[in-house]
Amino acid sequence: MSTSHRHHETFCARCVELVAEDSPSCPSCETSFAGAGRFMRISGPRPAVVPQRRPWAAATRLAAR
């Protein structure tokens, strides 16, 4: 019986760059993983789609014009 084990890695939720599991912040975008920032880590296979940064920000800027 063969079992496949997929290696899971840790990524920054903001820029989807690979980060060390024990890193205090993302070396790429400098997002802090301290306190509530612990939710800014994604563990598992690399996400297929890069999440948008604050998708509501563009609409807010357009509405302010």
SEBA-874541 format. One record per residue (C-alpha): residue in one letter; x, y, z; residue number from 0. Coordinates in nm, 2 decimals, always signed. Layout:
NODE   residu       px       py       pz   num
NODE        A        X        Y        Z   NUM
...
END
This chain:
NODE   residu       px       py       pz   num
NODE        M    +0.00    +0.00    +0.00     0
NODE        S    +0.15    +0.33    -0.11     1
NODE        T    +0.07    +0.65    +0.07     2
NODE        S    +0.15    +0.99    -0.07     3
NODE        H    +0.27    +1.26    +0.16     4
NODE        R    +0.24    +1.61    +0.03     5
NODE        H    +0.49    +1.85    +0.18     6
NODE        H    +0.32    +2.16    +0.32     7
NODE        E    +0.50    +2.49    +0.32     8
NODE        T    +0.42    +2.82    +0.49     9
NODE        F    +0.34    +3.13    +0.28    10
NODE        C    +0.26    +3.50    +0.36    11
NODE        A    -0.11    +3.56    +0.31    12
NODE        R    -0.04    +3.91    +0.17    13
NODE        C    +0.22    +3.85    -0.10    14
NODE        V    +0.21    +3.46    -0.12    15
NODE        E    +0.59    +3.43    -0.08    16
NODE        L    +0.74    +3.13    +0.09    17
NODE        V    +0.84    +3.21    +0.45    18
NODE        A    +1.01    +3.02    +0.73    19
NODE        E    +0.75    +2.87    +0.97    20
NODE        D    +0.92    +3.04    +1.27    21
NODE        S    +0.99    +3.37    +1.09    22
NODE        P    +0.86    +3.68    +1.28    23
NODE        S    +0.78    +3.86    +0.96    24
NODE        C    +0.77    +3.82    +0.58    25
NODE        P    +1.11    +3.90    +0.43    26
NODE        S    +0.94    +4.01    +0.10    27
NODE        C    +0.66    +4.25    +0.21    28
NODE        E    +0.76    +4.29    +0.58    29
NODE        T    +0.41    +4.18    +0.71    30
NODE        S    +0.45    +4.10    +1.08    31
NODE        F    +0.33    +3.76    +1.21    32
NODE        A    +0.32    +3.87    +1.57    33
NODE        G    -0.01    +3.90    +1.76    34
NODE        A    -0.31    +3.90    +1.52    35
NODE        G    -0.06    +3.88    +1.24    36
NODE        R    -0.04    +3.51    +1.31    37
NODE        F    -0.34    +3.48    +1.08    38
NODE        M    -0.13    +3.62    +0.79    39
NODE        R    +0.04    +3.28    +0.74    40
NODE        I    -0.10    +3.02    +0.50    41
NODE        S    +0.02    +2.66    +0.56    42
NODE        G    -0.02    +2.40    +0.29    43
NODE        P    +0.05    +2.38    -0.08    44
NODE        R    +0.12    +2.71    -0.27    45
NODE        P    -0.21    +2.89    -0.33    46
NODE        A    -0.31    +2.89    -0.70    47
NODE        V    -0.44    +3.25    -0.70    48
NODE        V    -0.26    +3.54    -0.54    49
NODE        P    -0.50    +3.71    -0.30    50
NODE        Q    -0.58    +4.07    -0.38    51
NODE        R    -0.46    +4.33    -0.13    52
NODE        R    -0.76    +4.51    +0.02    53
NODE        P    -0.99    +4.47    -0.28    54
NODE        W    -1.22    +4.74    -0.13    55
NODE        A    -0.94    +5.00    -0.14    56
NODE        A    -0.97    +5.06    -0.52    57
NODE        A    -1.35    +5.11    -0.49    58
NODE        T    -1.30    +5.35    -0.20    59
NODE        R    -1.05    +5.56    -0.39    60
NODE        L    -1.28    +5.58    -0.69    61
NODE        A    -1.58    +5.68    -0.48    62
NODE        A    -1.37    +5.96    -0.32    63
NODE        R    -1.31    +6.13    -0.65    64
END
